[in-house]
Amino acid sequence: MFVSLQWIVFGSPTQPTTQVIDSFPNEQLCNKAADAIRAELNNPVGGQQRLQTVGRVVCFMRKDGVPPGR
């Protein structure tokens, strides 16, 4: 899973952060985790209207079937 997050504070974007999470035994579990992350991103942080979190969450597998390295 590839996760990229960016926060927008008072209208100014921060630098995006990225992380690779490669501990999923199958694609179905990765997709469930990705859906949960996407749902959480849609919730305002502490009710703050001046802070927005945007993100991209993608499940993938290398062609050789080996999970990606960190």
C-alpha positions as CSV (number, residue, x, y, z in Angstrom):
1,M,0.0,0.0,0.0
2,F,1.2,3.4,-0.9
3,V,0.0,6.3,1.3
4,S,0.6,10.0,0.5
5,L,-0.8,12.6,2.8
6,Q,-0.8,16.4,2.7
7,W,-2.3,18.9,5.1
8,I,-3.7,22.2,4.2
9,V,-3.6,24.7,7.1
10,F,-5.3,28.1,6.8
11,G,-5.2,27.6,3.0
12,S,-1.5,26.8,2.8
13,P,-0.4,23.3,1.8
14,T,2.4,21.5,3.6
15,Q,4.9,19.2,2.0
16,P,3.2,15.8,1.3
17,T,4.4,12.8,3.2
18,T,4.5,9.3,1.8
19,Q,4.8,5.8,3.3
20,V,4.8,2.3,1.9
21,I,3.1,-0.3,4.1
22,D,3.9,-3.8,2.8
23,S,2.6,-6.2,5.5
24,F,-0.7,-7.3,3.9
25,P,-1.0,-11.0,3.1
26,N,-3.4,-10.4,0.2
27,E,-5.0,-7.7,-1.9
28,Q,-8.4,-8.0,-0.3
29,L,-7.0,-7.0,3.2
30,C,-5.0,-4.2,1.6
31,N,-8.2,-2.8,-0.1
32,K,-10.1,-3.0,3.2
33,A,-7.4,-1.1,5.0
34,A,-7.2,1.5,2.2
35,D,-11.0,2.0,2.4
36,A,-10.7,2.6,6.2
37,I,-8.0,5.1,5.7
38,R,-10.0,6.9,3.0
39,A,-13.0,7.1,5.3
40,E,-10.9,8.5,8.1
41,L,-9.5,11.2,5.9
42,N,-13.0,12.4,5.2
43,N,-13.5,13.2,8.9
44,P,-12.5,16.8,10.0
45,V,-9.6,16.8,12.5
46,G,-11.1,17.8,15.8
47,G,-13.9,19.7,14.0
48,Q,-11.3,22.2,12.6
49,Q,-12.5,23.9,9.4
50,R,-9.1,25.5,8.9
51,L,-7.2,22.2,8.6
52,Q,-7.8,19.8,5.8
53,T,-6.2,16.5,5.2
54,V,-6.0,15.2,1.6
55,G,-4.5,11.9,0.7
56,R,-4.0,9.2,-1.9
57,V,-4.1,5.5,-0.8
58,V,-3.3,2.9,-3.4
59,C,-2.8,-0.9,-3.1
60,F,-0.3,-2.4,-5.4
61,M,1.9,-5.5,-5.9
62,R,5.1,-5.8,-7.8
63,K,5.1,-7.9,-11.0
64,D,7.2,-10.6,-9.4
65,G,4.7,-10.9,-6.6
66,V,7.2,-9.7,-4.0
67,P,5.9,-7.0,-1.7
68,P,7.6,-3.6,-2.2
69,G,10.5,-2.7,0.0
70,R,10.3,0.3,2.4
